[in-house]
Amino acid sequence: MTLALTALKGIPIIKPGDNLAGIILSSIQQSDLTLEDGDILVLAQKIVSKAENQFINLANIQPSPQALALSAKSGKDPRLAELILRESTEILRTRFGSVIVEHRLGFVCANAGIDHSNVAGEGTTSEDWVLLLPQDPDRSSEVLRLQLQQVSGKKLGIMIIDSHGRAWRLGTVGVAIGISGLPGLMDERGWQDLFGYTLQITVVGVADELAAAASLVMGQASEGTPVVHVRGFQYPLRNGSMKELLRPKEQDMFR
Amino acid sequence: MTLALTALKGIPIIKPGDNLAGIILSSIQQSDLTLEDGDILVLAQKIVSKAENQFINLANIQPSPQALALSAKSGKDPRLAELILRESTEILRTRFGSVIVEHRLGFVCANAGIDHSNVAGEGTTSEDWVLLLPQDPDRSSEVLRLQLQQVSGKKLGIMIIDSHGRAWRLGTVGVAIGISGLPGLMDERGWQDLFGYTLQITVVGVADELAAAASLVMGQASEGTPVVHVRGFQYPLRNGSMKELLRPKEQDMFR
């Protein structure tokens, strides 16, 4: 049993309005890959945000008094601080250089997932352009899955990932921020182990494990490989949502 | 560029004193795999702990007053609470059913990583047996790497992983608790992105990303596939340590 993750070749720089399904299908051919039942495609958040035109020009943002205060405390550009506030439901921690928030999508992340690298708006390379996360990554995944399934006739999974920091460990890791057609969690409570004991609590974050694997294959910087083809995911595909992976606030011991 | 992770076939139930290097080499042959320069082998913590005889029989443990207090608060067996205290440098949070600690090895985890499932000591299946983490997983990885390199003549990486929960997300994911011959972190600060900007801060937890990937292939319960062969890890092998991945306490905003 082999899990094989392959970065698609030939994905161009994505622009607002681009048809990701068509681009991906063409890249799969260029990469000498096929789509089979059970295959999963993992997309970097950035290309979905770009296709959905989540670009914002900071020159158009007027910081509120709250944003000015957050800027003073974090050292962030006041207009970026304004966007962080707009994209977040709660500011959890602020240190110089770092604002940890609960994003409107429900997860905890730094700087509301707003991206400054590999971002160039409408034919410019101005440093004023930033990129917000997709409006609804579960829905973006679902739409893309249905499009690719229609063309291929195969049952697929789609995942959109981003890189997040961790509370207690250094280094970012890929995590799922949008899912369609695959499980977020696998609940293995009640399964028996090798000695016949019933496992007490084992709920595995399988989508996040796959996100981390795909992130490793994408790389971070200039490699330009934002889509990864996955074959050999051993859990049955089903409807799933990124929301499965969010720890309810009342179970959060560290907020 | 494909990252391929394959669970080795035919790994038996590991007993104290077993020669993991020999067992792994034999399983690689059975699995129709080879070892090449740059390959990585990922081991589940459990088999390393078993080979190193980290079994403890709770019947031999006398709980201290502190352990009795922790037991009352957590609902854990008082003898297990005693072991959790002995294996930890700090108790961070206690809720019923869950004790979050800083382990003596430096990472934050639940119940000091003490394992009750798939554990049977010395010919018994008594529920009194538990399994501690390896004494020094970086060192265990190093010893195994040198053994396998000597036999194979190839430059390899070795990683020992466990499943950890996360502060804000549900589901466990595989993380590195011992590393030899591969990087824990890849510091991509200063690299240029597609548009020539210098990336500000991107330190990637590549070992943890690979641990998550391998965990997905191992499964959790009765599959009995505790060793995963990795080919296609795209970062150069170098000396590394699990300690690279530990966030220093003074940078921890959530403890």
Interface residues (C-beta under 8 A of the other chain):
Chain A: M1 T2 L3 A4 L5 T6 A7 I13 R93 R95 S98 I100 F107 V108 H116 S117 N118 V119 A120 T125 E127 S163 R166 A167 W168 R169 L170 G171 T172 V173 G174 V175 G184 L185 M186 E188 W191 Q192 D193 L194 F195 G196 Y197 L199 Q200 I201 T202 V203 V204 G205 V206 D208 E209 L210 A211 A212 A213 S215 L216 V217 G219 Q220 A221 S222 G224 T225 F233 Q234 E244 L245 L246 R247 D252 M253 F254 R255
Chain B: M1 T2 L3 A4 L5 T6 A7 I13 R93 R95 G97 S98 I100 F107 V108 H116 S117 N118 V119 A120 T125 E127 S163 R166 A167 W168 R169 L170 G171 T172 V173 G174 V175 G184 L185 M186 E188 W191 Q192 D193 L194 F195 G196 Y197 L199 Q200 T202 V203 V204 G205 V206 D208 E209 L210 A211 A212 A213 S215 L216 V217 G219 Q220 A221 S222 G224 T225 F233 Q234 E244 L245 L246 R247 D252 M253 F254 R255
